[in-house]
Amino acid sequence: MDLNLKDKVVVVTGGAKGIGEGIVKALAREDAIPVIIGRNEQDNLKTIAEIEATGKRAFQVTAELTQPQECERAVKAVVAMLGRIDGLVNNAGVNDSVSLEHGTYQQFMDSLHKSLTHYYLVTHYAISELKKTKGAIINIGSKTAETGQGGTSGYAASNGARNALTREWAVELLKYGIRVNAIIVAECFTPLYGRWIQSLPNPEEQLKKINALIPLGRRMTTSEEIGDTAVFLLSERSSHTTGQLIHVDGGYVHLDRAVTA
């Protein structure tokens, strides 16, 4: 299926690693032009080099998105470099374990800047370009907004707001033909997840226990599967889909507990 993404410029925040990398590489496979916005230039360039080795194109802007002025600068840099923005994937964030019981006010606010505020700011600064192209927006979210996790109030609050903003922006941007959807992730294996597993006692046993709770295939979602869903939602093939929270999670969140026991 031709998704008609050839030469479309799509910004992906946090696109150098993990889920973001999966999305960036899926875009490149469709001959789109992904642009990574991330804080670590070395990581950004590594992913770009891997894409260029396949004969595809990708670009990067190094920016610290927890700083509001950096969000504006990064968007302007993309437009100056490539002249347009056809799509935006808000993905950057971190499950930083800022809890209700032990966290401080400043830690909570910092957590929102890591995982929420830049979703609004990057979109705000990109919207004038997206209006020109009738582009699409994807917000990457987490199950923590719906299930809770314990000990991560900042991240859970950020993800609840991501879901709400997806619906709010879908309504606000209808008049411009801009579609806004969210992909909700549950258990997706990434290098960061792998490091967390290795920090636990008996990591292999812990991984088996987590996999056993995922109904479809008793395995984690891959970043490639998230990427494949993202390119569809960014494409004209999903032209009448907006305001949706799409769970790519092997049934983890919604299926009967009888199949996860």
LUMDREN-531646 format. One record per residue: y, x, z of N, C-alpha, C, O, CB in turn. Coordinates in steps of 0.001 Angstrom, whole numbers. Glycine has a CB too. Layout:
R|n_yy|n_xx|n_zz|ca_yy|ca_xx|ca_zz|c_yy|c_xx|c_zz|o_yy|o_xx|o_zz|cb_yy|cb_xx|cb_zz
R|Y|X|Z|Y|X|Z|Y|X|Z|Y|X|Z|Y|X|Z
...
This chain:
R|n_yy|n_xx|n_zz|ca_yy|ca_xx|ca_zz|c_yy|c_xx|c_zz|o_yy|o_xx|o_zz|cb_yy|cb_xx|cb_zz
R|-1192|838|0|0|0|0|1248|877|0|1393|1752|854|2|-950|1219
R|2138|650|-942|3399|1386|-992|4389|714|-52|4758|-444|-249|3964|1448|-2446
R|4815|1445|965|5735|879|1946|7196|1008|1529|8092|582|2258|5531|1547|3280
R|7437|1589|369|8803|1730|-162|9737|2465|807|10904|2104|960|9381|352|-478
R|9207|3484|1442|10003|4287|2363|10452|5618|1766|11081|6422|2454|9217|4541|3616
R|10145|5855|524|10499|7117|-106|12008|7366|-18|12820|6525|-402|10041|7127|-1569
R|12352|8544|496|13741|9014|633|14566|8227|1645|15782|8409|1712|14424|8954|-700
R|13937|7356|2435|14660|6657|3489|14869|7617|4664|13939|8299|5096|13888|5374|3942
R|16082|7657|5163|16428|8538|6276|16198|7787|7585|16848|6776|7851|17907|9032|6166
R|15272|8287|8398|14919|7614|9649|15083|8593|10811|14450|9649|10842|13461|7060|9595
R|15921|8235|11743|16153|9048|12937|15097|8700|13988|14829|7527|14248|17595|8821|13501
R|14499|9741|14592|13511|9552|15651|13927|10406|16847|13869|11634|16780|12066|9928|15160
R|14341|9772|17928|14696|10552|19115|13420|11026|19807|12433|10294|19886|15573|9713|20093
R|13457|12243|20298|12264|12804|20926|11115|12924|19945|9959|12687|20297|11843|11956|22105
R|11437|13295|18709|10432|13275|17644|9631|14542|17462|8879|14656|16494|11082|12969|16386
R|9768|15507|18369|9088|16780|18172|7700|16833|18783|6879|17663|18393|9911|17876|18739
R|7432|15953|19736|6161|16020|20446|5611|14619|20689|6335|13626|20603|6327|16768|21777
R|4320|14559|20994|3695|13332|21452|3837|12160|20500|3610|12299|19298|4258|12960|22755
R|4209|11013|21031|4332|9796|20239|5381|9976|19153|5172|9560|18014|4689|8602|21134
R|6517|10597|19497|7565|10824|18503|7084|11662|17340|7411|11379|16188|8752|11489|19143
R|6311|12687|17632|5759|13533|16571|4825|12726|15671|4833|12893|14451|5008|14736|17176
R|4025|11856|16273|3145|11010|15473|3926|10124|14526|3512|9912|13386|2276|10158|16370
R|5059|9602|14991|5903|8751|14150|6557|9562|13044|6579|9136|11889|6975|8052|14993
R|7087|10725|13388|7747|11582|12399|6774|11981|11290|7126|11945|10111|8324|12840|13076
R|5575|12353|11658|4596|12779|10646|4113|11603|9798|3832|11771|8611|3398|13456|11321
R|4016|10417|10398|3659|9235|9610|4754|8916|8597|4459|8549|7460|3415|8021|10531
R|5998|9052|8995|7117|8845|8066|7071|9840|6923|7275|9476|5765|8455|8958|8800
R|6805|11090|7247|6747|12116|6206|5623|11825|5209|5781|12048|4009|6549|13503|6836
R|4503|11333|5702|3394|11007|4798|3785|9913|3812|3236|9841|2712|2164|10571|5598
R|4729|9062|4201|5205|7985|3329|6391|8431|2472|7028|7612|1810|5598|6768|4165
R|6682|9740|2490|7791|10321|1709|9163|9863|2179|10143|9961|1440|7629|9971|250
R|9233|9358|3421|10542|9148|4042|11092|10501|4475|10414|11523|4364|10446|8167|5261
R|12326|10497|4968|12954|11719|5450|13229|11539|6945|14282|11026|7323|14279|12041|4653
R|12287|11959|7798|12510|11821|9236|13492|12869|9742|13504|14011|9281|11187|11931|9994
R|14311|12455|10700|15241|13374|11351|14968|13336|12852|15157|12308|13503|16736|13000|11034
R|14529|14452|13383|14257|14559|14809|15556|14821|15559|16316|15719|15199|13229|15676|15091
R|15808|14039|16599|16856|14376|17554|16167|14690|18874|15520|13832|19475|17908|13209|17710
R|16318|15934|19313|15668|16346|20554|16350|17540|21168|17115|18248|20513|14214|16661|20312
R|16064|17754|22437|16792|18793|23178|16300|20206|22891|17051|21165|23069|16687|18527|24652
R|15061|20351|22453|14478|21683|22304|14396|22051|20829|13522|21563|20113|13079|21746|22955
R|15298|22906|20374|15350|23255|18960|14063|23903|18483|13628|23663|17356|16511|24179|18696
R|13448|24721|19329|12212|25391|18936|11106|24376|18660|10381|24493|17672|11766|26374|20025
R|10984|23392|19526|9986|22340|19309|10305|21539|18043|9413|21227|17254|9921|21399|20533
R|11576|21216|17861|11980|20472|16665|11586|21221|15404|11000|20649|14484|13492|20216|16674
R|11913|22506|15371|11664|23312|14168|10174|23516|13921|9742|23615|12772|12354|24668|14288
R|9391|23578|14988|7940|23725|14828|7366|22518|14102|6576|22665|13169|7251|23901|16200
R|7762|21326|14530|7261|20110|13885|7745|20026|12441|6989|19623|11558|7708|18861|14666
R|8986|20401|12197|9519|20392|10834|8746|21353|9954|8432|21033|8808|11007|20753|10830
R|8437|22529|10479|7679|23511|9693|6305|22972|9314|5832|23204|8202|7528|24823|10476
R|5669|22260|10225|4357|21664|9933|4465|20621|8835|3579|20509|7987|3756|21032|11197
R|5545|19861|8848|5750|18849|7810|6055|19506|6471|5509|19112|5440|6889|17895|8203
R|6920|20499|6490|7283|21182|5242|6085|21898|4621|6019|22065|3404|8409|22185|5496
R|5142|22318|5461|3934|22973|4944|3087|22024|4109|2252|22470|3322|3100|23525|6094
R|3294|20713|4273|2564|19718|3481|3341|19303|2228|2895|18443|1468|2265|18486|4336
R|4503|19923|2023|5327|19594|861|6283|18450|1079|6904|17976|128|4461|19275|-282
R|6417|17988|2324|7321|16887|2642|8609|17429|3254|8728|18627|3511|6645|15884|3602
R|9578|16529|3488|10869|16930|4036|11086|16349|5423|10620|15253|5734|11995|16497|3110
R|11806|17105|6257|12218|16632|7576|13394|17483|8031|13568|18615|7580|11038|16698|8607
R|14198|16926|8928|15375|17630|9431|15454|17422|10944|14709|16629|11520|16683|17127|8725
R|16372|18153|11566|16514|18026|13008|17957|18226|13438|18740|18910|12779|15615|19021|13719
R|18283|17602|14573|19543|17827|15257|19197|18085|16714|18535|17268|17353|20534|16606|15092
R|19637|19202|17232|19383|19526|18635|20460|18873|19495|21653|19101|19292|19351|21070|18860
R|20030|18064|20453|20996|17352|21295|20340|16985|22619|19144|16699|22675|21530|16079|20578
R|21125|16995|23666|20691|16566|24990|21152|15118|25186|22305|14866|25536|21262|17510|26119
R|20247|14184|24958|20621|12780|24895|20947|12161|26251|21428|11030|26308|19524|12009|24258
R|20694|12880|27337|21127|12369|28629|22647|12487|28789|23220|11928|29724|20415|13118|29758
R|23287|13208|27886|24741|13348|27894|25331|12402|26856|25084|12585|25664|25169|14823|27611
R|26101|11397|27266|26595|10380|26327|27296|10948|25096|27089|10445|23992|27536|9467|27037
R|28112|11975|25259|28840|12530|24118|27895|13176|23103|28216|13264|21918|29865|13555|24597
R|26732|13625|23574|25760|14230|22679|25117|13189|21761|24736|13497|20632|24688|14952|23483
R|25002|11966|22255|24447|10891|21423|25342|10650|20215|24854|10538|19090|24287|9587|22241
R|26630|10570|20442|27573|10364|19336|27563|11548|18384|27546|11370|17166|28991|10136|19872
R|27574|12755|18936|27585|13947|18081|26341|14018|17212|26420|14376|16037|27696|15210|18930
R|25190|13676|17787|23937|13766|17039|23930|12800|15858|23523|13170|14756|22746|13480|17959
R|24378|11566|16081|24407|10592|14992|25364|11041|13900|25041|10947|12716|24811|9207|15515
R|26519|11520|14279|27478|12010|13287|26909|13184|12504|27166|13316|11308|28784|12421|13966
R|26142|14030|13166|25538|15176|12488|24525|14732|11436|24449|15318|10357|24863|16096|13505
R|23745|13689|11753|22778|13160|10774|23510|12637|9542|23123|12933|8411|21914|12031|11403
R|24561|11865|9762|25306|11285|8640|25975|12383|7818|25989|12315|6589|26362|10281|9150
R|26526|13386|8481|27160|14490|7756|26141|15259|6914|26467|15746|5832|27854|15442|8739
R|24921|15365|7408|23882|16134|6750|23239|15370|5592|22979|15945|4535|22828|16531|7753
R|22982|14081|5791|22181|13322|4825|22895|12100|4249|22397|11487|3305|20907|12881|5474
R|24041|11743|4796|24871|10718|4181|24506|9284|4468|25182|8374|3987|24856|10903|2764
R|23453|9047|5241|23026|7671|5480|22006|7633|6608|21435|8661|6971|22436|7047|4198
R|21779|6454|7156|20685|6210|8090|20047|4880|7698|20711|3844|7673|21188|6193|9590
R|18761|4922|7395|18030|3720|6975|17174|3129|8080|16736|1982|7985|17158|4036|5791
R|16934|3903|9126|16111|3405|10217|16303|4259|11453|16698|5422|11372|14637|3375|9814
R|16017|3660|12599|16163|4358|13875|14979|4026|14763|14621|2861|14940|17494|3979|14574
R|14376|5068|15319|13317|4899|16310|13789|5520|17615|13908|6741|17724|11972|5544|15831
R|14056|4673|18602|14408|5144|19942|13118|5406|20703|12372|4481|21021|15308|4107|20700
R|12865|6673|20989|11582|7048|21567|11687|7963|22778|10817|7924|23648|10753|7706|20533
R|12719|8777|22858|12792|9800|23900|12822|9175|25291|13465|8148|25509|14027|10679|23695
R|12129|9801|26214|12111|9331|27589|11009|10030|28363|10202|10764|27792|11924|7811|27644
R|10982|9797|29671|9975|10470|30491|9644|9612|31708|10532|9051|32350|10470|11872|30931
R|8359|9521|32010|7906|8858|33228|8088|9843|34375|7224|10681|34633|6409|8381|33110
R|9218|9733|35055|9638|10790|35975|9379|10496|37454|9849|11236|38319|11085|11049|35786
R|8645|9438|37752|8197|9171|39129|9342|9063|40138|9244|9564|41258|7252|10260|39573
R|10419|8407|39729|11509|8111|40677|11173|6779|41339|11281|5722|40717|12932|8058|39954
R|10773|6838|42582|10220|5650|43243|11258|4905|44075|12327|5432|44386|9055|6045|44127
R|10922|3678|44425|11765|2869|45296|11802|3446|46707|12859|3519|47334|11266|1425|45329
R|10647|3849|47190|10533|4281|48585|11160|5645|48833|11810|5860|49856|9084|4315|48994
R|10964|6563|47895|11375|7942|48143|12504|8431|47234|13047|9513|47457|10197|8841|47985
R|12859|7658|46226|13914|8096|45323|15297|7902|45927|15472|7154|46889|13817|7350|44011
R|16275|8586|45347|17665|8421|45764|18433|7680|44680|17952|7515|43559|18325|9792|46061
R|19628|7240|45032|20492|6567|44056|20709|7461|42844|20589|7003|41707|21850|6188|44691
R|21026|8731|43074|21319|9615|41952|20091|9858|41089|20198|9940|39865|21863|10937|42456
R|18931|9972|41714|17699|10147|40941|17423|8922|40074|16987|9044|38929|16508|10409|41878
R|17682|7743|40634|17472|6519|39861|18417|6475|38661|17990|6155|37552|17678|5276|40750
R|19690|6790|38870|20651|6780|37777|20314|7837|36729|20437|7594|35529|22060|7004|38312
R|19888|9007|37190|19478|10058|36249|18276|9603|35427|18176|9904|34238|19140|11364|37004
R|17366|8874|36070|16192|8366|35360|16600|7406|34254|16026|7441|33165|15236|7670|36332
R|17574|6556|34514|18060|5641|33478|18674|6410|32308|18516|6010|31155|19091|4666|34066
R|19369|7506|32594|19945|8319|31523|18850|9013|30705|19016|9237|29506|20910|9365|32108
R|17745|9347|31349|16644|9994|30628|15906|9024|29713|15429|9414|28648|15666|10608|31614
R|15810|7768|30123|14893|6854|29434|15499|5559|28919|14802|4777|28273|13798|6516|30335
R|16777|5307|29185|17357|4044|28743|18720|4183|28085|18919|3692|26974|17468|3122|29897
R|19655|4838|28746|21049|4817|28298|21198|5280|26861|21983|4709|26104|21898|5683|29199
R|20458|6303|26478|20597|6811|25109|20016|5845|24075|20380|5927|22901|19913|8167|24984
R|19122|4930|24476|18675|3896|23541|19893|3088|23076|20081|2830|21887|17601|2962|24206
R|20703|2704|24050|21919|1949|23714|22901|2818|22927|23409|2383|21894|22595|1417|24996
R|23174|4025|23392|24235|4835|22791|23906|5274|21368|24753|5167|20481|24497|6051|23645
R|22693|5766|21139|22335|6201|19786|22394|5016|18828|22882|5144|17705|20923|6841|19768
R|21899|3867|19270|21964|2672|18423|23412|2258|18179|23784|1917|17056|21184|1512|19066
R|24217|2289|19219|25635|1928|19098|26331|2789|18040|27079|2276|17207|26348|2082|20459
R|26084|4076|18078|26766|4969|17140|26152|4926|15735|26814|5278|14759|26730|6393|17668
R|24896|4496|15634|24236|4426|14324|24443|3094|13616|24150|2970|12427|22761|4675|14483
R|24950|2092|14345|24918|738|13806|25768|579|12543|25411|-208|11666|25387|-236|14854
R|26866|1297|12432|27698|1146|11233|26944|1598|9990|27115|1024|8915|29004|1945|11377
R|26109|2626|10132|25296|3082|8994|24149|2127|8725|23831|1860|7567|24749|4491|9249
R|23526|1609|9766|22418|671|9586|22876|-633|8948|22112|-1272|8226|21753|384|10922
R|24104|-1026|9207|24654|-2221|8559|24757|-2015|7050|24512|-2945|6281|26040|-2566|9145
R|25114|-817|6622|25237|-527|5192|23884|-606|4490|23800|-1047|3344|25854|858|4981
R|22831|-179|5177|21513|-76|4550|20586|-1233|4909|19466|-1319|4405|20863|1221|4944
R|21067|-2139|5797|20189|-3180|6348|18922|-2542|6911|17799|-2970|6643|19829|-4234|5261
R|19154|-1516|7691|18047|-735|8242|17297|-1473|9336|17622|-2607|9688|18558|573|8781
R|16295|-804|9858|15459|-1380|10907|15488|-471|12127|15678|740|12018|14003|-1587|10411
R|15296|-1084|13289|15299|-368|14559|13976|-629|15270|13485|-1758|15303|16507|-800|15448
R|13411|429|15837|12227|296|16691|12543|937|18035|13030|2066|18101|10961|959|16030
R|12262|210|19095|12323|759|20442|10903|986|20948|10103|53|20997|13108|-183|21396
R|10594|2210|21320|9282|2491|21900|9344|2165|23391|10223|2641|24109|8857|3988|21662
R|8393|1345|23840|8365|924|25235|7032|1240|25887|6131|1806|25269|8653|-559|25342
R|6933|861|27146|5739|1163|27937|5248|-63|28675|6025|-948|29032|6022|2285|28927
R|3947|-99|28899|3315|-1161|29673|3916|-1297|31064|3826|-2364|31670|1833|-908|29783
R|4537|-218|31588|5046|-271|32961|6035|-1405|33167|6198|-1887|34288|5702|1042|33323
R|6705|-1844|32091|7648|-2960|32208|6945|-4260|32550|7551|-5152|33143|8429|-3127|30917
R|5679|-4380|32188|4940|-5627|32370|3902|-5550|33478|3642|-6538|34165|4267|-6010|31086
R|3316|-4387|33650|2227|-4239|34614|2646|-3541|35890|1955|-3640|36905|1101|-3487|33991
R|3775|-2830|35857|4091|-1931|36957|3137|-758|36956|2126|-761|36253|4034|-2667|38298
R|3466|243|37748|2572|1394|37882|2540|1901|39324|1530|2421|39800|3009|2522|36938
R|3667|1734|39995|3780|2241|41357|4426|3612|41364|3939|4535|40711|2408|2300|42025
R|5508|3750|42089|6142|5049|42234|6991|5491|41063|7291|6678|40936|5121|6052|42470
R|7385|4565|40204|8182|4973|39036|9217|3904|38684|9250|3401|37561|7264|5241|37821
R|10053|3570|39650|11033|2498|39485|11994|2756|38339|12306|1841|37576|11812|2311|40758
R|12468|3992|38207|13427|4307|37147|12841|4075|35770|13485|3472|34911|13893|5742|37267
R|11631|4547|35554|10981|4418|34249|10618|2966|33960|10802|2490|32839|9726|5296|34188
R|10101|2260|34966|9751|853|34778|10996|23|34458|10964|-833|33574|9049|301|36034
R|12086|276|35174|13330|-444|34908|13836|-149|33501|14308|-1051|32809|14399|-72|35944
R|13743|1094|33081|14169|1473|31734|13379|719|30685|13938|265|29686|14015|2977|31523
R|12087|586|30906|11254|-77|29913|11432|-1586|29913|11330|-2224|28865|9811|259|30150
R|11698|-2160|31080|12048|-3579|31092|13313|-3831|30295|13407|-4810|29556|12223|-4078|32524
R|14289|-2941|30448|15541|-3073|29703|15327|-2830|28208|15966|-3486|27385|16588|-2096|30248
R|14450|-1908|27846|14155|-1692|26420|13637|-2977|25782|14034|-3334|24673|13118|-555|26241
R|12746|-3670|26496|12219|-4934|25969|13331|-5969|25811|13408|-6663|24798|11117|-5483|26891
R|14188|-6063|26824|15278|-7036|26773|16259|-6703|25655|16725|-7597|24949|16011|-7087|28117
R|16573|-5423|25493|17506|-5022|24436|16916|-5274|23048|17648|-5584|22108|17876|-3540|24587
R|15605|-5143|22921|14972|-5431|21633|15262|-6866|21213|15641|-7116|20069|13449|-5191|21707
R|15087|-7808|22133|15343|-9218|21819|16841|-9466|21634|17244|-10180|20717|14786|-10131|22935
R|17661|-8879|22500|19105|-9069|22414|19645|-8538|21089|20420|-9219|20417|19807|-8377|23587
R|19245|-7338|20715|19751|-6753|19461|19222|-7502|18251|19925|-7638|17250|19365|-5273|19361
R|17989|-7990|18331|17441|-8764|17216|18318|-9976|16932|18539|-10339|15776|15996|-9209|17520
R|18819|-10602|18006|19711|-11754|17839|21077|-11302|17319|21588|-11857|16347|19872|-12516|19177
R|21661|-10302|17961|23009|-9867|17601|23092|-9355|16168|24120|-9512|15509|23475|-8788|18553
R|22022|-8748|15688|22074|-8094|14382|21482|-8928|13252|21378|-8450|12122|21357|-6787|14451
R|21091|-10178|13543|20571|-11059|12501|21530|-11164|11320|21114|-11131|10161|20300|-12443|13072
R|22796|-11289|11625|23777|-11524|10562|23916|-10356|9607|24472|-10506|8520|25114|-11830|11162
R|23417|-9196|9999|23469|-8016|9129|22131|-7749|8429|22013|-6817|7634|23876|-6791|9940
R|21145|-8564|8728|19823|-8338|8141|19100|-7154|8743|18178|-6611|8134|19948|-8140|6665
R|19510|-6749|9934|18872|-5620|10619|17780|-6162|11537|18041|-6995|12406|19921|-4779|11433
R|16580|-5691|11339|15447|-6116|12163|15273|-5154|13340|15467|-3946|13204|14144|-6184|11316
R|14906|-5710|14494|14712|-4903|15696|13396|-5316|16351|13203|-6484|16689|15910|-5070|16691
R|12498|-4356|16527|11209|-4615|17161|10890|-3496|18147|11509|-2432|18130|10088|-4744|16100
R|9917|-3762|18999|9464|-2751|19947|7967|-2541|19798|7213|-3475|19528|9812|-3157|21392
R|7556|-1296|19981|6135|-970|20087|5877|-611|21539|6484|314|22077|5720|207|19115
R|4969|-1352|22172|4672|-1138|23582|3377|-329|23699|2328|-714|23183|4553|-2499|24342
R|3489|782|24381|2384|1730|24509|1786|1611|25909|2511|1440|26889|2863|3190|24231
R|467|1702|25994|-193|1722|27302|-727|3132|27564|5|4000|28039|-1351|665|27367
R|-1994|3352|27255|-2593|4669|27480|-2724|5381|26132|-3637|5104|25354|-3991|4545|28188
R|-1801|6296|25874|-1783|7049|24615|-1913|8524|24944|-1129|9059|25727|-477|6771|23794
R|-2888|9178|24357|-3130|10582|24710|-2160|11483|23952|-2139|11507|22721|-4597|10985|24399
R|-1370|12211|24703|-404|13171|24176|-577|14475|24957|-1253|14485|25986|1075|12624|24286
R|17|15570|24492|-59|16818|25274|453|16648|26703|-122|17208|27636|738|17915|24581
R|1538|15874|26883|2064|15648|28224|1055|14897|29083|869|15218|30257|3382|14873|28157
R|410|13904|28500|-618|13148|29222|-1763|14078|29600|-2292|14017|30709|-1141|11961|28368
R|-2135|14941|28656|-3219|15881|28914|-2916|16808|30080|-3794|17107|30889|-3498|16697|27678
R|-1661|17263|30165|-1281|18140|31280|-1335|17378|32600|-1727|17931|33628|134|18723|31060
R|-936|16095|32566|-1013|15289|33782|-2461|15121|34228|-2767|15256|35413|-366|13915|33559
R|-3348|14830|33288|-4770|14678|33626|-5306|15956|34256|-6037|15912|35245|-5596|14317|32372
R|-4937|17093|33676|-5442|18365|34187|-4911|18684|35587|-5477|19522|36289|-5072|19484|33232
R|-3831|18021|35990|-3286|18262|37325|-4043|17491|38410|-3819|17709|39601|-1815|17883|37359
R|-4938|16590|37996|-5671|15755|38944|-6976|16416|39354|-7519|17229|38605|-5947|14377|38343
R|-7485|16080|40531|-8833|16540|40892|-9852|15928|39924|-9735|14757|39564|-9178|16158|42374
R|-10832|16697|39508|-11878|16225|38593|-11287|15542|37359|-11540|14359|37132|-12815|15259|39318
R|-10500|16276|36557|-9789|15646|35441|-10692|14957|34428|-10339|13892|33922|-8973|16668|34736
R|-11829|15527|34126|-12726|14900|33141|-13226|13552|33644|-13315|12590|32880|-13923|15823|32832
R|-13549|13488|34926|-14007|12229|35506|-12880|11196|35507|-13115|10019|35230|-14527|12454|36936
R|-11662|11632|35818|-10517|10725|35815|-10255|10175|34419|-9943|8995|34261|-9272|11438|36339
R|-10382|11031|33405|-10165|10600|32024|-11203|9571|31609|-10876|8600|30926|-10205|11800|31074
R|-12436|9771|32010|-13495|8808|31695|-13208|7455|32341|-13450|6414|31731|-14862|9339|32164
R|-12697|7465|33564|-12380|6216|34252|-11272|5458|33530|-11335|4236|33391|-11970|6494|35699
R|-10255|6192|33071|-9141|5544|32354|-9632|4977|31029|-9325|3836|30686|-7979|6547|32111
R|-10392|5772|30286|-10916|5304|28997|-11767|4048|29157|-11740|3158|28307|-11742|6405|28329
R|-12512|3983|30239|-13404|2835|30464|-12632|1538|30655|-13203|458|30508|-14286|3084|31679
R|-11342|1622|30980|-10527|427|31201|-9861|-87|29933|-9198|-1123|29959|-9474|714|32232
R|-10030|626|28824|-9378|241|27564|-10395|-534|26727|-11369|57|26261|-8839|1505|26779
R|-10199|-1824|26523|-11236|-2663|25917|-11705|-2208|24534|-12909|-2126|24292|-10735|-4056|25815
R|-10778|-1913|23627|-11177|-1627|22254|-11582|-166|22101|-10737|728|22051|-10042|-1968|21284
R|-12881|56|22029|-13399|1389|21788|-13512|2268|23011|-14002|3393|22917|-12557|2057|20812
R|-13068|1777|24167|-13098|2579|25395|-12501|3962|25168|-13076|4983|25546|-14532|2710|25912
R|-11332|3959|24540|-10630|5210|24251|-9136|4958|24259|-8680|3817|24170|-11076|5801|22889
R|-8378|6044|24368|-6932|5923|24345|-6409|5724|22931|-7049|6102|21950|-6296|7147|24966
R|-5241|5128|22855|-4513|5045|21597|-4085|6449|21194|-3824|7292|22053|-3282|4097|21717
R|-4012|6704|19892|-3520|7992|19414|-2069|7861|18959|-1603|6772|18624|-4403|8520|18262
R|-1372|8983|18954|16|8961|18472|69|8616|16989|1060|8063|16514|698|10318|18723
R|-996|8942|16257|-1059|8579|14839|-1102|7063|14661|-508|6531|13722|-2287|9220|14176
R|-1796|6371|15551|-1860|4907|15471|-505|4280|15782|-125|3282|15169|-2922|4362|16437
R|219|4859|16726|1580|4391|16978|2445|4637|15747|3237|3779|15357|2185|5096|18217
R|2289|5820|15134|3062|6149|13944|2796|5199|12791|3722|4799|12085|2765|7553|13514
R|1540|4839|12598|1198|3929|11500|1832|2552|11702|2288|1928|10743|-327|3790|11379
R|1861|2085|12939|2522|808|13219|4024|920|12994|4651|2|12465|2234|353|14661
R|4595|2046|13397|6041|2245|13246|6459|2217|11783|7453|1575|11443|6464|3569|13879
R|5723|2898|10911|6150|2932|9507|6065|1544|8882|6878|1195|8026|5290|3928|8703
R|5083|753|9306|5011|-618|8802|6233|-1420|9251|6846|-2121|8446|3716|-1304|9284
R|6584|-1317|10521|7726|-2084|11040|9047|-1630|10446|9985|-2422|10358|7788|-1970|12548
R|9139|-383|10041|10354|125|9406|10441|-255|7934|11507|-163|7326|10421|1630|9546
R|9337|-674|7374|9268|-895|5935|9580|-2330|5543|9631|-3225|6386|7906|-521|5427
R|9787|-2531|4249|10031|-3864|3698|8805|-4761|3809|8913|-5978|3658|10460|-3759|2245
R|7647|-4177|4070|6423|-4973|4198|6417|-5819|5470|5599|-6729|5614|5205|-4062|4183
R|7325|-5517|6383|7457|-6346|7592|8820|-7030|7600|9475|-7141|8636|7273|-5487|8880
R|9225|-7482|6426|10594|-7952|6201|10977|-9210|6975|12164|-9522|7069|10788|-8207|4755
R|10010|-9943|7532|10341|-11153|8289|9871|-11050|9738|9575|-12057|10382|9717|-12382|7623
R|9808|-9824|10235|9369|-9571|11601|10521|-8968|12383|10977|-7867|12074|8132|-8637|11630
R|10992|-9681|13391|12071|-9156|14230|11967|-9742|15635|11448|-10843|15820|13455|-9474|13611
R|12464|-9002|16618|12453|-9452|17999|11082|-9441|18649|10861|-10128|19646|13009|-10812|18072
R|10156|-8665|18089|8776|-8682|18578|8478|-7476|19467|8957|-6369|19221|7801|-8713|17402
R|7680|-7715|20499|7143|-6653|21354|5674|-6493|20980|4825|-7277|21404|7321|-6985|22899
R|5392|-5487|20196|4056|-5332|19618|3271|-4298|20421|3641|-3125|20469|4144|-4913|18121
R|2201|-4737|21041|1398|-3866|21885|327|-3158|21047|-570|-3792|20492|747|-4675|23030
R|441|-1861|20973|-584|-1049|20307|-1302|-314|21428|-951|814|21776|38|-37|19223
R|-2322|-974|21991|-2878|-488|23260|-4363|-760|23421|-4891|-639|24526|-2145|-1111|24403
R|-5057|-1130|22331|-6483|-1403|22447|-6811|-2576|23354|-7926|-2678|23864|-7180|-193|22944
R|-5830|-3472|23559|-6060|-4634|24414|-5860|-4377|25892|-6205|-5227|26714|-7430|-5134|24201
R|-5314|-3237|26250|-5218|-2831|27657|-4424|-3817|28504|-4843|-4150|29612|-4584|-1463|27756
R|-3290|-4287|28005|-2394|-5100|28837|-2851|-6552|28928|-2795|-7139|30008|-977|-5047|28286
R|-3296|-7138|27839|-3431|-8594|27784|-4846|-9147|27835|-5016|-10331|28124|-2804|-9074|26569
R|-5852|-8354|27570|-7186|-8943|27534|-7733|-9185|28943|-7311|-8555|29913|-8138|-8039|26752
R|-8668|-10104|29019|-9248|-10528|30289|-9775|-9330|31087|-10414|-8430|30542|-10377|-11537|30044
R|-9488|-9345|32385|-9958|-8254|33245|-11486|-8108|33239|-12023|-7062|33602|-9476|-8481|34669
R|-12156|-9152|32829|-13624|-9068|32766|-14083|-7996|31803|-15157|-7422|31985|-14216|-10405|32356
R|-13285|-7714|30772|-13698|-6706|29798|-13159|-5328|30146|-13480|-4351|29470|-13238|-7101|28407
R|-12337|-5236|31202|-11850|-3932|31612|-12475|-3454|32917|-12220|-2338|33369|-10359|-3969|31751
R|-13290|-4305|33511|-13893|-3954|34812|-14992|-2928|34612|-15622|-2502|35579|-14459|-5214|35523
